Amino acid sequence: MLERLDAQPPDALLALIRMHAEDERADKIDLGVGVYRTNEGATPVFRAIKQAEQRLVEEQDSKSYLGPEGDTGFVAALMPWVFGEDATMRGRIEGMQTPGGTGAVRLAVSLAQKAGVSRVHLGMPSWPNHKQILDDVGVETVPFEHADADGTANLDAVLGAIRGAGANAGGADAVLLHGCCHNPTGVDYTPEQWAEIAQAFADSGVLPILDIAYHGLGQGLEEDVAGARQVLAAVSEALVAYSCDKNFGLYRDRVGAFYMMASEPGQLGAIASNANALARANWSMPPDHGGAAVRTVLRDDELTRMWLDEVAEMRERMRRVRERLAAADNEAPGLNLAALGEQNGLFAVLPLSKEQIVRLREEHGIYMAGSGRINVAGLHAGNTDRFIAALADVAG
């Protein structure tokens, strides 16, 4: 029976990682792997997380099961950072821990489907796993253009998607939006655009699914969720996927949260029971350690201050790299590097041809995804000028 399975195409990113590892050039640059890196090229364990983990070693007295909802203390401690202190809104929200933001997105799509959603409108390009999850769950992807050629958000496209969504022959529609630091483009909506988006959701009644995966890495902890909060304040119900993998550096611990906002508090019990059943069937219950570490950080003022400082260090470093790239706009004509200074987060997409990307790899030892996506955090003071010179070479 198993011989009936067809081989799946190899993962392009894994192939890129392998090529980079085999490259013996000392000055090679890895812009493909999507993790934060320091100026020295490391992906460190946060100082706040280290201290929280030490406390867990000393204080944790059991490794028993927690249940499909995971660490409820973690979920509650995270809520003010995501939703603010609006007591009315919080009374309509229930949450649960998930295996990373990926698990949260999967749960959001599965729950939406169970509630009758058969199509999800998704701005493209998007994180590749978004469509893979939609396909695997069995929900149709309806694409719209996320960004314009000038490196800004295509507001007309997202408003058109929201206003055009609704009931369809197979069920209902939802619209999935990145909360901040769009992956892969780095192109976010402005506060004014978020206001229009929120009004469009309010007018249409379409279900929003908000994926917040890079909170704090764009403009700031409050600024990065301001748009999502506008949407949540305007609508009666929504689903929110959240990842702690990036802003707490917990990539391999898979720390995420899924939140459901209901029209009325009394509806939450039934909604949460369906989410718990889906989680039980998918992963039974999430891994505990990373969520417990985040809970420990957020319940301690000193550790919270330490975490905020570390997130600020990350954000400011990436902002400096973006400013340097933007200042080099004239050195690499046709690539619109100036737009990178207005974008946010780890990623950006450069308008490079396949041939130019191959030349960067073969002639300059610079590795990036075939789409032209780069991880801005792979650049630092020691290699940014060389990267700009290489871009100028292949763009000339």
LOROVO-500956 format. One record per residue (C-alpha): residue number from 1; x negated, y negated, z negated. Coordinates in Angstrom, 2 decimals, always signed. Layout:
N
 seq       X       Y       Z
 NUM       X       Y       Z
...
//
This chain:
396
 seq       X       Y       Z
   1   +0.00   +0.00   +0.00
   2   -2.68   -2.52   -0.93
   3   -4.30   -2.11   +2.48
   4   -1.34   -4.04   +3.89
   5   -2.67   -7.25   +2.36
   6   -4.33   -9.65   +4.78
   7   -7.56  -11.33   +3.76
   8   -7.00  -14.96   +2.77
   9   -9.15  -17.73   +4.25
  10  -12.20  -18.52   +2.12
  11  -11.97  -21.50   -0.21
  12  -13.74  -24.39   +1.51
  13  -14.80  -26.00   -1.76
  14  -16.39  -22.78   -3.03
  15  -18.30  -22.51   +0.23
  16  -19.47  -26.11   -0.20
  17  -20.64  -25.38   -3.75
  18  -22.60  -22.40   -2.49
  19  -24.26  -24.41   +0.30
  20  -25.23  -27.13   -2.16
  21  -26.71  -24.59   -4.58
  22  -28.80  -23.05   -1.79
  23  -30.10  -26.43   -0.56
  24  -33.66  -26.84   -1.85
  25  -33.91  -30.60   -1.25
  26  -34.60  -32.38   -4.54
  27  -32.59  -35.47   -3.55
  28  -29.41  -33.67   -2.45
  29  -26.12  -35.25   -3.54
  30  -23.01  -33.31   -4.55
  31  -19.82  -35.31   -3.96
  32  -17.58  -32.28   -3.51
  33  -16.89  -30.80   -6.95
  34  -14.08  -32.75   -8.61
  35  -15.39  -33.18  -12.16
  36  -16.67  -36.26  -13.95
  37  -20.44  -36.66  -14.13
  38  -22.61  -38.99  -16.14
  39  -25.37  -41.14  -14.71
  40  -27.66  -38.14  -15.28
  41  -25.37  -35.79  -13.35
  42  -24.03  -33.90  -16.39
  43  -20.43  -32.99  -17.26
  44  -20.73  -33.22  -21.03
  45  -18.57  -32.09  -23.91
  46  -17.02  -35.21  -25.43
  47  -18.50  -36.22  -28.77
  48  -14.98  -36.49  -30.21
  49  -14.15  -32.98  -28.99
  50  -17.38  -31.58  -30.48
  51  -16.45  -32.94  -33.89
  52  -12.87  -31.70  -33.55
  53  -14.10  -28.23  -32.65
  54  -16.37  -28.18  -35.68
  55  -13.37  -28.98  -37.87
  56  -11.39  -26.18  -36.24
  57  -14.18  -23.71  -36.98
  58  -14.07  -24.71  -40.63
  59  -10.31  -25.13  -41.09
  60   -8.44  -22.88  -38.63
  61   -7.19  -19.87  -40.53
  62   -5.43  -17.82  -37.82
  63   -5.52  -16.88  -34.16
  64   -1.95  -15.58  -34.18
  65   +0.49  -16.31  -31.36
  66   +2.08  -19.75  -31.17
  67   +4.86  -18.96  -28.67
  68   +5.51  -20.13  -25.11
  69   +5.77  -23.77  -26.24
  70   +2.17  -23.70  -27.50
  71   +0.81  -26.17  -30.04
  72   +3.76  -28.44  -30.80
  73   +1.53  -30.73  -32.85
  74   -0.62  -31.31  -29.76
  75   +2.46  -32.03  -27.65
  76   +3.80  -34.52  -30.21
  77   +0.44  -36.25  -30.75
  78   +0.11  -36.85  -27.00
  79   +3.60  -38.31  -26.52
  80   +2.97  -41.93  -27.66
  81   -0.01  -42.16  -25.31
  82   +2.13  -41.05  -22.38
  83   +5.52  -42.57  -23.13
  84   +4.82  -45.37  -25.58
  85   +6.75  -45.99  -28.76
  86  +10.25  -46.25  -27.23
  87  +12.26  -44.27  -29.78
  88  +15.32  -44.05  -27.50
  89  +13.29  -42.56  -24.68
  90  +11.47  -40.22  -27.02
  91  +14.77  -38.95  -28.36
  92  +15.55  -37.71  -24.86
  93  +12.19  -36.02  -24.29
  94  +11.01  -32.52  -25.17
  95   +7.60  -31.10  -24.38
  96   +5.48  -27.98  -24.40
  97   +1.84  -27.05  -23.91
  98   +0.71  -25.56  -20.60
  99   -2.47  -24.03  -19.13
 100   -3.84  -27.24  -17.66
 101   -2.05  -29.80  -15.56
 102   -1.71  -27.09  -12.91
 103   +0.47  -25.05  -15.25
 104   +2.53  -28.15  -16.00
 105   +3.10  -28.86  -12.29
 106   +4.01  -25.22  -11.71
 107   +6.50  -25.31  -14.58
 108   +7.99  -28.60  -13.37
 109   +8.57  -27.24   -9.87
 110   +9.96  -23.93  -11.15
 111  +12.34  -25.67  -13.55
 112  +13.45  -28.12  -10.87
 113  +14.14  -25.21   -8.54
 114  +16.14  -23.43  -11.23
 115  +18.20  -26.61  -11.62
 116  +18.98  -26.66   -7.90
 117  +16.06  -28.45   -6.22
 118  +15.11  -26.87   -2.91
 119  +12.94  -29.65   -1.40
 120  +10.22  -31.86   -2.85
 121   +9.05  -35.01   -1.07
 122   +5.27  -35.32   -1.40
 123   +2.94  -38.11   -0.28
 124   +0.18  -36.79   +1.94
 125   -2.69  -36.28   +1.66
 126   -2.29  -34.92   -1.85
 127   -4.05  -32.57   -4.21
 128   -4.07  -29.34   -2.14
 129   -2.62  -27.27   -4.97
 130   +0.57  -29.34   -4.94
 131   +1.73  -27.82   -1.66
 132   +0.38  -24.39   -2.58
 133   +2.49  -24.42   -5.74
 134   +5.57  -25.62   -3.85
 135   +5.09  -22.89   -1.25
 136   +4.55  -20.19   -3.84
 137   +7.62  -21.18   -5.85
 138   +9.64  -21.27   -2.64
 139  +10.43  -24.97   -2.48
 140  +10.16  -26.82   +0.81
 141   +7.60  -29.64   +1.05
 142   +8.85  -32.79   +2.82
 143   +5.74  -34.91   +3.51
 144   +5.45  -38.67   +3.77
 145   +2.37  -40.84   +4.33
 146   +0.91  -41.92   +1.01
 147   -1.67  -44.44   +2.20
 148   -2.10  -46.90   +5.06
 149   -5.25  -47.09   +7.16
 150   -6.41  -50.18   +5.25
 151   -6.77  -48.13   +2.05
 152   -3.62  -49.36   +0.30
 153   -0.44  -47.50   -0.62
 154   +2.29  -47.09   +1.98
 155   +5.16  -48.51   -0.05
 156   +7.65  -48.28   +2.79
 157   +7.02  -44.55   +3.12
 158   +7.57  -43.72   -0.56
 159  +10.64  -45.95   -0.77
 160  +11.98  -44.32   +2.38
 161  +11.40  -40.87   +0.88
 162  +13.20  -41.75   -2.36
 163  +16.12  -43.49   -0.65
 164  +16.43  -40.74   +1.95
 165  +16.30  -37.89   -0.55
 166  +19.40  -36.36   -2.06
 167  +21.59  -33.35   -1.48
 168  +20.63  -31.04   +1.38
 169  +22.00  -27.85   +2.87
 170  +19.90  -25.73   +0.50
 171  +20.35  -27.74   -2.68
 172  +18.91  -31.03   -3.97
 173  +15.71  -33.03   -3.54
 174  +13.00  -34.26   -5.88
 175  +10.09  -36.63   -5.28
 176   +6.62  -35.86   -6.70
 177   +4.33  -38.81   -7.39
 178   +0.86  -39.14   -8.88
 179   +0.97  -41.27  -12.01
 180   -2.47  -42.84  -11.46
 181   -5.90  -42.28   -9.88
 182   -4.43  -40.57   -6.82
 183   -6.17  -37.37   -5.75
 184   -7.69  -37.42   -3.17
 185   -7.38  -41.03   -1.99
 186   -7.80  -43.11   -5.15
 187   -4.98  -45.30   -3.77
 188   -2.51  -46.25   -6.52
 189   +0.69  -48.28   -6.50
 190   +0.52  -51.81   -7.89
 191   +2.75  -52.80  -10.85
 192   +5.01  -54.65   -8.42
 193   +5.26  -51.59   -6.18
 194   +6.04  -49.37   -9.17
 195   +8.91  -51.71  -10.03
 196  +10.38  -51.19   -6.56
 197   +9.81  -47.44   -6.81
 198  +11.56  -47.32  -10.18
 199  +14.55  -49.23   -8.79
 200  +14.73  -46.89   -5.80
 201  +14.85  -43.88   -8.13
 202  +17.55  -45.57  -10.22
 203  +19.65  -46.32   -7.13
 204  +19.24  -42.88   -5.53
 205  +19.58  -40.64   -8.57
 206  +16.84  -38.40   -7.16
 207  +14.78  -36.41   -9.69
 208  +11.23  -37.79  -10.19
 209   +8.37  -35.37  -10.89
 210   +5.40  -37.37  -12.18
 211   +1.94  -35.79  -12.23
 212   -0.41  -37.64  -14.60
 213   -3.80  -35.95  -14.27
 214   -6.38  -38.74  -14.73
 215   -4.91  -40.92  -17.46
 216   -7.39  -43.55  -18.62
 217   -9.83  -43.18  -15.73
 218   -8.34  -45.95  -13.60
 219   -7.59  -49.29  -15.24
 220   -6.98  -48.28  -18.87
 221   -4.87  -46.04  -21.08
 222   -1.88  -48.40  -21.06
 223   -2.28  -49.63  -17.50
 224   -2.52  -46.14  -16.01
 225   +0.89  -45.04  -17.31
 226   +2.68  -48.38  -16.92
 227   +4.12  -47.36  -13.55
 228   +5.32  -43.98  -14.76
 229   +6.95  -45.69  -17.74
 230   +8.78  -48.05  -15.40
 231  +10.23  -45.06  -13.58
 232  +11.17  -43.28  -16.81
 233  +12.89  -46.41  -18.13
 234  +14.97  -46.67  -14.95
 235  +16.18  -43.08  -14.55
 236  +18.32  -40.72  -16.58
 237  +16.16  -37.61  -16.18
 238  +12.64  -36.74  -15.07
 239   +9.89  -34.15  -15.32
 240   +6.31  -35.06  -16.26
 241   +3.15  -32.97  -15.86
 242   +0.09  -34.08  -17.85
 243   -3.53  -32.93  -17.89
 244   -6.11  -33.34  -20.66
 245   -8.78  -31.56  -18.62
 246  -10.27  -34.79  -17.27
 247   -9.75  -37.46  -19.92
 248  -10.88  -35.10  -22.71
 249  -13.46  -33.19  -20.59
 250  -11.69  -29.87  -21.27
 251  -11.81  -28.46  -17.73
 252  -12.49  -24.83  -18.59
 253  -10.17  -24.83  -21.62
 254   -7.13  -25.62  -19.42
 255   -5.22  -28.13  -21.53
 256   -1.98  -29.57  -20.23
 257   +1.50  -30.58  -21.30
 258   +4.90  -30.54  -19.64
 259   +7.66  -32.95  -20.64
 260  +11.36  -32.93  -19.79
 261  +13.46  -36.08  -20.07
 262  +17.21  -35.49  -20.28
 263  +20.14  -37.85  -19.81
 264  +21.28  -37.14  -23.36
 265  +19.39  -35.71  -26.36
 266  +21.97  -32.96  -26.68
 267  +20.96  -31.54  -23.29
 268  +17.35  -30.92  -24.31
 269  +17.94  -27.58  -26.01
 270  +19.26  -25.89  -22.88
 271  +16.61  -27.49  -20.65
 272  +13.77  -26.50  -22.97
 273  +15.09  -22.95  -23.29
 274  +14.86  -22.55  -19.52
 275  +11.33  -23.99  -19.48
 276  +10.30  -21.60  -22.27
 277  +11.72  -18.65  -20.36
 278   +9.81  -19.65  -17.22
 279   +6.60  -20.11  -19.21
 280   +7.07  -16.71  -20.87
 281   +7.36  -15.05  -17.47
 282   +4.38  -16.92  -15.99
 283   +1.70  -16.93  -18.71
 284   +3.51  -15.85  -21.90
 285   +1.86  -18.61  -23.93
 286   -0.92  -21.13  -23.28
 287   -4.49  -20.95  -24.61
 288   -4.71  -22.63  -28.00
 289   -8.23  -23.93  -28.54
 290   -8.32  -26.99  -26.28
 291   -4.89  -28.21  -27.32
 292   -5.82  -27.81  -30.98
 293   -8.96  -29.88  -30.38
 294   -6.97  -32.67  -28.72
 295   -4.44  -32.62  -31.57
 296   -7.31  -32.92  -34.05
 297   -8.73  -35.93  -32.18
 298   -5.41  -37.76  -31.86
 299   -4.47  -37.24  -35.53
 300   -7.72  -38.78  -36.79
 301   -8.32  -42.52  -36.39
 302  -12.10  -42.22  -36.24
 303  -12.05  -39.45  -33.66
 304   -9.44  -41.33  -31.62
 305  -11.67  -44.41  -31.52
 306  -14.59  -42.23  -30.44
 307  -12.47  -40.67  -27.68
 308  -11.29  -44.07  -26.46
 309  -14.89  -45.27  -26.27
 310  -15.87  -42.21  -24.25
 311  -12.99  -42.64  -21.81
 312  -13.94  -46.30  -21.43
 313  -17.55  -45.29  -20.65
 314  -16.30  -42.98  -17.90
 315  -13.96  -45.56  -16.44
 316  -16.52  -48.35  -16.47
 317  -19.21  -46.19  -14.86
 318  -16.93  -45.23  -12.00
 319  -15.88  -48.85  -11.63
 320  -19.53  -49.90  -11.26
 321  -20.06  -47.28   -8.54
 322  -16.94  -48.45   -6.71
 323  -18.06  -52.07   -6.89
 324  -21.46  -51.17   -5.45
 325  -19.87  -49.25   -2.59
 326  -17.42  -52.07   -1.89
 327  -20.28  -54.59   -1.78
 328  -21.93  -52.48   +0.94
 329  -18.98  -52.73   +3.32
 330  -21.04  -54.49   +6.01
 331  -23.82  -51.89   +5.80
 332  -21.60  -49.05   +7.05
 333  -19.19  -50.61   +9.57
 334  -15.90  -48.90  +10.26
 335  -15.69  -47.03   +6.94
 336  -13.81  -49.74   +4.99
 337  -15.93  -49.34   +1.87
 338  -14.43  -52.59   +0.59
 339  -11.17  -50.74   -0.15
 340  -12.94  -48.48   -2.65
 341  -13.33  -51.42   -5.00
 342   -9.54  -51.72   -5.30
 343   -8.91  -48.00   -5.74
 344   -9.06  -45.94   -8.93
 345  -10.36  -42.76  -10.47
 346  -12.69  -40.01   -9.40
 347  -11.83  -39.77   -5.73
 348  -11.79  -41.63   -2.44
 349  -11.41  -40.55   +1.17
 350  -13.80  -41.93   +3.77
 351  -12.68  -42.02   +7.43
 352  -15.47  -39.76   +8.64
 353  -15.29  -37.31  +11.53
 354  -16.14  -33.63  +11.06
 355  -19.36  -34.26  +12.99
 356  -20.36  -37.13  +10.69
 357  -19.70  -35.01   +7.60
 358  -21.88  -32.22   +9.01
 359  -24.64  -34.73   +9.79
 360  -24.50  -36.09   +6.24
 361  -24.93  -32.56   +4.93
 362  -27.58  -31.32   +7.34
 363  -29.66  -34.48   +7.81
 364  -29.24  -36.16   +4.41
 365  -28.35  -33.41   +1.94
 366  -25.01  -35.06   +1.07
 367  -22.16  -32.65   +0.38
 368  -18.49  -33.64   +0.55
 369  -15.18  -32.05   +1.45
 370  -14.32  -31.68   +5.12
 371  -11.48  -34.18   +4.67
 372  -13.96  -36.94   +3.80
 373  -12.99  -36.86   +0.14
 374  -15.82  -37.86   -2.18
 375  -16.15  -37.63   -5.94
 376  -17.23  -41.13   -6.91
 377  -18.72  -39.81  -10.15
 378  -21.28  -37.85   -8.14
 379  -22.98  -41.19   -7.40
 380  -25.18  -43.14   -9.80
 381  -27.87  -45.81   -9.84
 382  -30.47  -43.36   -8.54
 383  -28.66  -42.15   -5.43
 384  -26.00  -44.69   -4.42
 385  -28.30  -46.75   -2.19
 386  -29.45  -43.60   -0.40
 387  -25.82  -42.56   +0.08
 388  -24.98  -45.96   +1.58
 389  -28.00  -45.75   +3.91
 390  -26.90  -42.28   +5.04
 391  -23.38  -43.54   +5.74
 392  -24.84  -46.38   +7.78
 393  -26.91  -43.86   +9.73
 394  -23.99  -41.61  +10.72
 395  -21.59  -44.52  +11.27
 396  -23.97  -46.44  +13.50
//
